[in-house]
Amino acid sequence: MAAAKSRAEKAGKAAAAQAAVSKQTAAPKPATAPAKPEAPKAKAEPAKPAAPKPNFKAKEFVVYPAHGVGQILEIEEQEVAGHRLELFVINFDKEKMTLRVPTNKANAVGMRKLSDSGVVDSALETLRGRARIKRTMWSRRAQEYEAKINSGDLISIAEVVRDLYRSERQPEQSYSERQLYEAALDRMAREVAAVERIGEDAAIQRVEQALQGTPKREKSEKPGEESSEAA
């Protein structure tokens, strides 16, 4: 019995020692992987502000660059492709033409209110200045004049009137010069008439009086350029 007990104790000690060795040599558990940093969230783009609505009213006179002074008859709505569209109905009495312009496109096409009296005074003063004529081909100058007339800017239009004006003592205009001069004069006189609340004939007289005080014309010379006008 004693021998059996001794063998059992030795076997128990050996099993305990083996368990301790196994515990020490066991592979360590892998450390938990660090959490991946979250990707920064994309910043939301600020919403674009809506285009300001033009402050034009019915019965108001306005300037449309390609046609000059017109009057807004009314603001109407139409349905186009299932969408409601608001339109300015503009009448150009002299041309006997009616134009419909979407209200949200008025600023983009350059439609504007009439110039104030200060701008009109500046335009009339421009007429009294010295004419500046580039010594370039007439076709190029004609394009520049047309661009100024259709810009809708009263000062630019006054520059065309000034540069193409001919007094009785000066050589006659060619046909194409005369056409551009009359177009610019008409645009300017109509806006002056609308701003000052006078008739177009009276406005033309104001413009011509300013022109009669125009100093001697000068040519702006550039090297290598020649003057050439076509009738």
LINPEKA-V452399 format. One line per field, one symbol per residue. burial: I if it has 24 or more other C-alpha atoms within 12 Angstrom, else O. A space follows every 10 residues. Layout:
burial: ???
This chain:
burial: OOOOOOOOOO OOOOOOOOOO OOOOOOOOOO OOOOOOOOOO OOOOOOOOOO OOOIOIOOOI IIIIIIIIII IIIOIOOOOO OOOOOOIIII IIOOOOOOII IIIOOIOOOO IIIIIOOOOI OOIIIIIIII IIIIOOOIOO IIOOIIOIII IIIIIIIIII IIIIIIOOOO OOOOOOIOOI IIIIIIIIII IIIIIOOOOI OOIIOIIIOI IIOIOOIOOO OOOOOOOOOO O
